[in-house]
Amino acid sequence: MKLIRVGVDLAKSVFQVHGVDRKEKAVWRRRLARESWVKVLLETVEPGCKIGMESCGGAHYWARMLQEKGFAVKLIAPQFVKPYVKSNKNDANDAEAICEAMSRPGMRFVAVKNVEQQDIQAVHRVRSGLIEQRTAKANQIRGLVAEYGLIAPKELSHLRGALPLWLEDAQNGLTDRFRRLLNALWGDLLGLDARVVELDREIALIAQSHPVAKRLQQLRGVGPIIATALVAAVGDGAQFANGRQMSAAFGLTPKQHSSGGKERLLGISKRGDTYLRTLLIHGARSVIRTANGKTDRLSQWVTRLAERRHPNVAAAALANKTTRMAWAMLKNDTNYEPDRIVA
């Protein structure tokens, strides 16, 4: 049998495959164990055959392995596979849906990440998780001390300063038992701070040594964190036809609700990569805060926009423009040229 496409439903231990021939007839359906599925695939499928998988946990690892074996690998976002699932959801139907989805001429595929991109992405994910833990720990401390009549300021830096004062104050009504608990919570908070600082240093080293990340930092509002996150997420940007597609992947383009020839554009779609969108908008806000009085095109444009529209609208617009400029720099391997900005 001559297979032209194979859909693979990935799992922890059991992999389901669904292959079709040139007549689009399903001729290969099997359930394979993790230890042997690649060997069976090599024995059954000729190199050059297209292998499709959902872009889920472990997909990039298997994609790189299969590419080394000579296969053309296509990764598909799960939300684009779901419409092709027939009847009930199970492994066999999922594999068939993947095989069907990858045959569509207008299907969008996910670029396969290399090991370096995954390393950088792992640093960002661990750092993001630690920040969430730190925020939760700070909120837990605030909630507990409030029951003893102590109110902490909103800023985390103020909470850090208040904790030792509470522990040293013998007249604030805290019991010995609660002081021991509070001291341990303070130690947890300081430990999370130290881990975040450690990862910030790691990101700074990556940004200094990686040529693409170093070049992206020429953009206004883009520092080591945003530059390395962009490298981890999009690589060289070749998977996008233009800058607008990359901006849409971050959810920075308007959401559309049009019908009957009447176009209606809403706020930004907020689809795609939430982490990068958040970073880009925070970077844009820092640019807007320092744009007053500057004479370059970008500063004048965003200042005028912030004067006539809400600051959040201006920040989203600037993040959109920054993303498009980043795509142009990645795609064309060029430096930031502020004089070419279209205001």
C-alpha positions in Angstrom: 0.0 0.0 0.0 1.2 3.5 -0.9 0.4 5.9 1.8 0.4 9.7 1.1 -0.8 11.0 4.5 -0.8 9.6 8.0 -2.6 11.2 11.0 -1.2 10.4 14.4 -3.1 10.9 17.7 -0.4 11.4 20.3 -0.8 10.1 23.9 1.4 9.1 26.8 1.7 5.4 26.1 -0.6 4.6 23.1 -0.5 6.2 19.7 -3.3 5.8 17.1 -2.4 6.1 13.4 -4.7 6.6 10.4 -3.3 6.5 6.9 -4.8 7.1 3.4 -3.6 6.2 -0.1 -3.7 8.3 -3.3 -7.4 7.6 -3.7 -8.1 9.1 -0.3 -9.1 5.6 1.0 -8.3 4.7 4.6 -5.9 1.7 4.3 -4.0 1.8 7.6 -5.5 2.0 11.0 -3.5 0.8 14.0 -3.0 1.3 17.7 0.7 1.3 18.5 2.7 1.3 21.7 5.1 4.2 22.4 8.2 2.0 22.4 7.5 0.6 18.9 5.4 3.1 17.0 8.2 4.9 15.2 9.7 1.5 14.1 6.4 0.3 12.7 6.0 3.7 11.0 9.3 3.3 9.3 8.5 -0.3 8.2 5.1 0.7 6.8 5.4 4.3 5.4 7.9 5.5 2.8 10.0 8.6 3.5 8.4 11.7 2.0 5.0 10.8 3.3 3.2 13.6 5.2 2.7 12.9 8.9 0.2 15.1 10.7 -0.1 15.6 14.5 -1.9 17.9 16.9 0.4 20.6 18.4 0.2 19.2 21.9 2.6 18.0 24.6 5.6 16.1 23.0 4.5 17.0 19.4 7.6 19.1 18.6 9.9 16.3 19.9 8.3 13.7 17.7 8.1 16.1 14.8 11.9 16.7 14.9 12.5 12.9 15.1 10.3 12.2 12.1 11.8 15.0 10.1 15.2 13.4 10.6 13.8 10.2 9.2 12.8 11.9 6.0 9.1 12.6 6.6 7.2 15.8 6.0 5.6 16.7 9.3 2.6 19.0 9.8 1.6 20.2 13.2 -2.0 21.4 13.6 -3.6 23.4 16.4 -6.2 21.3 18.2 -9.0 23.9 17.5 -8.5 23.4 13.8 -8.8 19.6 14.1 -12.0 19.5 16.2 -14.4 20.4 13.3 -13.3 17.2 11.5 -14.0 14.8 14.3 -16.9 12.6 13.3 -19.3 11.2 15.8 -17.9 10.4 19.3 -14.4 11.4 20.4 -11.9 8.6 20.6 -8.4 8.0 19.5 -9.3 6.4 16.2 -11.7 9.3 15.3 -9.1 11.9 16.4 -6.4 10.3 14.2 -8.8 10.3 11.2 -9.7 13.9 11.9 -6.0 14.9 11.9 -5.5 13.1 8.6 -8.5 14.9 7.1 -7.6 18.3 8.5 -4.0 18.3 7.1 -5.4 17.7 3.6 -7.3 21.0 3.5 -5.5 23.5 1.2 -6.3 26.4 3.5 -5.2 24.8 6.7 -2.8 26.7 9.0 0.1 24.7 10.5 2.3 25.3 13.5 6.0 25.6 12.9 8.2 22.9 14.4 10.3 24.4 17.2 14.0 23.5 17.5 15.7 22.5 20.8 17.0 26.0 21.4 13.6 27.5 21.1 12.1 25.0 23.5 15.0 25.7 26.0 14.2 29.4 25.9 10.4 28.7 26.1 11.0 26.5 29.1 12.8 29.3 31.0 9.9 31.7 30.3 7.3 29.2 31.4 9.1 28.4 34.6 9.5 32.1 35.3 5.8 32.8 34.6 4.8 30.0 36.9 7.0 31.3 39.7 5.5 34.8 39.4 2.0 33.3 39.7 3.1 31.4 42.8 4.6 34.6 44.2 1.4 36.5 43.6 -0.6 33.8 45.2 1.7 33.7 48.2 1.5 37.5 48.7 -2.3 37.4 48.5 -2.4 34.5 51.0 -0.2 36.6 53.4 -2.5 39.6 53.0 -5.6 37.6 53.7 -4.2 35.9 56.8 -2.8 39.1 58.4 -6.1 41.0 57.7 -7.7 38.7 60.3 -5.4 40.1 62.9 -6.1 43.7 61.9 -3.0 44.3 59.8 -3.4 45.7 56.3 -0.7 45.5 53.7 -0.2 47.9 50.8 -1.0 46.7 47.3 2.6 46.8 46.0 4.7 43.7 46.5 7.7 45.8 47.5 5.7 47.4 50.3 4.6 43.9 51.5 8.2 42.8 51.7 9.0 45.9 53.8 6.0 45.4 56.1 6.6 41.7 56.9 9.8 42.1 59.1 8.1 45.1 60.9 5.1 42.9 61.8 7.3 40.1 63.0 9.3 42.5 65.2 6.4 44.4 66.6 5.4 42.7 69.9 2.3 45.0 70.4 0.4 44.2 67.2 -1.6 41.3 68.7 0.1 38.4 66.8 0.4 35.1 68.7 3.7 33.2 68.8 2.1 30.4 66.7 1.1 32.8 63.9 4.4 34.6 64.0 6.1 31.3 63.3 3.7 30.7 60.4 4.2 34.2 59.1 8.0 34.0 59.3 7.8 30.7 57.2 5.6 32.5 54.6 8.1 35.3 54.4 10.8 32.8 53.8 8.7 31.3 51.0 8.2 34.7 49.4 11.9 35.5 49.5 12.7 32.1 48.0 10.4 32.8 45.1 11.9 36.2 44.6 15.4 34.6 44.4 14.2 32.1 41.8 12.7 34.8 39.7 15.8 36.9 39.8 17.9 33.9 38.9 15.7 33.3 35.8 15.8 37.0 34.9 19.6 36.7 34.8 19.4 33.6 32.6 17.1 35.4 30.2 19.5 38.4 30.1 22.4 36.1 29.2 20.3 34.5 26.4 19.3 38.0 25.1 23.0 39.1 25.0 24.3 35.9 23.3 21.5 35.2 20.8 22.0 37.4 17.6 18.3 37.6 16.7 17.2 38.5 20.3 19.9 41.1 20.4 18.7 42.6 17.2 15.1 42.7 18.3 16.0 44.7 21.4 16.6 47.7 19.0 12.8 48.0 18.9 11.1 50.5 21.3 9.5 48.7 24.3 11.3 45.4 23.6 13.8 44.3 26.2 15.5 40.9 27.0 12.2 39.2 28.1 10.1 40.2 25.1 13.0 39.5 22.6 13.7 36.0 23.9 10.0 35.2 24.1 9.6 36.2 20.5 12.5 34.0 19.4 11.1 31.1 21.4 7.6 31.5 19.9 8.2 32.3 16.2 11.8 31.7 15.4 12.5 33.4 12.1 8.8 34.2 11.5 8.8 32.2 8.2 5.5 30.6 9.1 3.7 33.9 8.7 3.1 35.5 5.3 3.2 39.0 6.7 3.4 41.0 9.9 -0.4 41.1 10.3 -0.6 37.3 10.5 2.0 37.3 13.2 0.1 40.0 15.1 -3.1 38.1 14.7 -1.4 35.0 16.2 -0.8 37.1 19.3 -4.4 38.3 19.4 -3.5 42.0 18.7 -5.7 42.5 15.6 -9.4 43.6 15.7 -12.0 40.9 16.2 -14.4 40.9 13.3 -18.2 40.5 13.3 -19.4 41.2 9.8 -22.4 40.0 7.8 -24.2 41.0 4.6 -21.4 43.1 3.4 -21.4 45.3 6.5 -18.1 45.2 8.2 -17.9 45.6 12.0 -14.6 45.6 13.7 -14.5 45.2 17.5 -11.6 45.3 20.0 -8.5 43.1 19.8 -9.4 39.4 19.4 -7.2 38.3 22.4 -6.7 34.9 20.7 -3.5 33.0 20.4 -0.4 33.6 22.6 -1.7 35.3 25.8 1.8 35.5 27.4 3.4 37.3 24.4 0.5 39.6 24.0 0.7 40.6 27.7 4.4 41.3 27.4 4.1 43.4 24.2 1.3 45.5 25.7 3.2 46.2 28.9 6.2 47.1 26.7 4.0 49.5 24.7 2.8 51.1 27.9 6.3 51.9 28.9 7.0 53.5 25.5 3.8 55.7 25.8 4.9 56.9 29.3 8.2 58.2 27.9 7.0 59.4 24.5 6.1 62.9 25.4 8.5 65.5 24.1 10.3 63.1 21.7 10.5 64.0 18.1 10.8 60.7 16.3 8.0 59.4 14.2 6.9 56.6 16.5 6.8 58.8 19.6 4.8 61.5 17.8 2.3 58.9 16.4 1.6 57.2 19.6 1.4 60.5 21.6 -1.2 61.8 19.2 -3.1 58.5 19.4 -3.1 58.5 23.2 -4.4 62.0 23.3 -7.5 61.2 21.2 -8.1 57.6 22.3 -8.0 55.6 25.5 -4.5 54.8 26.7 -5.3 51.1 26.4 -6.2 51.5 22.8 -3.0 53.3 22.1 -1.0 50.5 23.9 -2.7 47.8 21.9 -2.1 49.7 18.6 1.6 50.2 19.5 2.0 46.5 20.4 0.5 45.6 17.1 2.9 47.9 15.2 5.8 46.6 17.2 4.9 43.0 16.3 4.7 43.8 12.6 8.1 45.6 12.8 9.6 42.5 14.6 8.3 40.2 11.9 9.9 42.4 9.2 13.2 42.3 11.1 13.0 38.5 11.5 11.9 37.8 8.0 14.4 40.1 6.2 17.3 39.7 8.8 17.5 43.5 9.1 18.1 46.0 11.9 15.5 48.5 13.3 15.1 51.5 11.0 13.0 54.2 12.8 12.9 56.5 9.7 10.9 53.9 7.8 8.1 53.8 10.3 4.7 54.6 8.7 2.9 56.9 11.2 
